[in-house]
């Protein structure tokens, strides 16, 4: 029975005739800056500068962006052109260069399919829908720059824009943890999991290894339109010295533009690499203690600044990382669960719920 079903699925997709639409004409989710000339870039680098070569590439990656739409098609296809794939480290192939499909069922977002990225080739996300029109959410690659993206439905089927699936606009700037290193699929980075679990829209600006409280990132974040709140995974990459030097100016740059918007900083994760390495353990201890000290001062010095120190991505066996540093899918789920209550309580004070 299973073999027959798989053969039927393959034949149905292979024989499908596709009607394609430009995905940028549908509803975009998780995108901080709506004004980028390329709709799949996260920052308009014609307007905001200062980025080094790696950061320039990273802010052009589609990490955290998803396309929301409605369709009655029994299967979907994606077609791209001019795409560039970058090193995804310990992330799964699909997470770095693939697409991840969720469909709403019974009020919940359920996984429905995934596929890799190959320029100018149709890549099908196989699912079989006998429920008529349904709401879909297609997550884009975490470590690829897309030039053109089209979504195909079986010829004769309908595809149209969906209503925004999540509420508010909550910007997230952070490290590889936020970017999604270690995930198996694009939809498993923690901001995307947080959105599906809470209904709040997190706008992912994770830049692996480059969340260093840089002044030019603060300027860009301050200029982002219609931001209701900020969450910062700000203490994972910088040293204790950089935290001490840059934290207050970073806060002041954003508050000069958005004085009434809450700024929520979260504690960095415990890295398993420190377990038997005293040098790593010492550096991690120094920066975590500095972050704790500086955030105590910041919360007293500035209004609308908060610190959440409840972060945890490890189970009882400390076996949730893929490489000693980055959590896998389950680790990121634990991370979201560890900060969710505190973050939601803060947001609720501002009517964000």
Secondary structure, 3 states (H helix, E strand, C coil): CHHHHHHHHHHHHHCCCEEEEEHHHCEEECCCCCCCCCCCCCCCCCCCCCCCHHHHHHCCCCCCCEEEEEECCCEEEEEEECCEECCCCCCCHHHHHCEEEEEEECCEEEEEEEECCCCCCCEEEECCCCCCCEEEEEECCCCEECCEEEEEEECCCCEEECCCCCEEEEEEEECHHHHCCCCCCHHHCHHHHHHHHHCEEEEEEECCCCCCCCHHHHHHHHHCCCCCEEEECCCCCCCHHHHHHHHHHHHHHHHHHCCCCEEEEECCCCCHHHCCCHHHHHHHHHHHHHHHHHHHHHHHHCCCEEEECCCCCCCCCCCCECCCCCECHHHHHHHHHHHHHHHHHHHHCCCCC
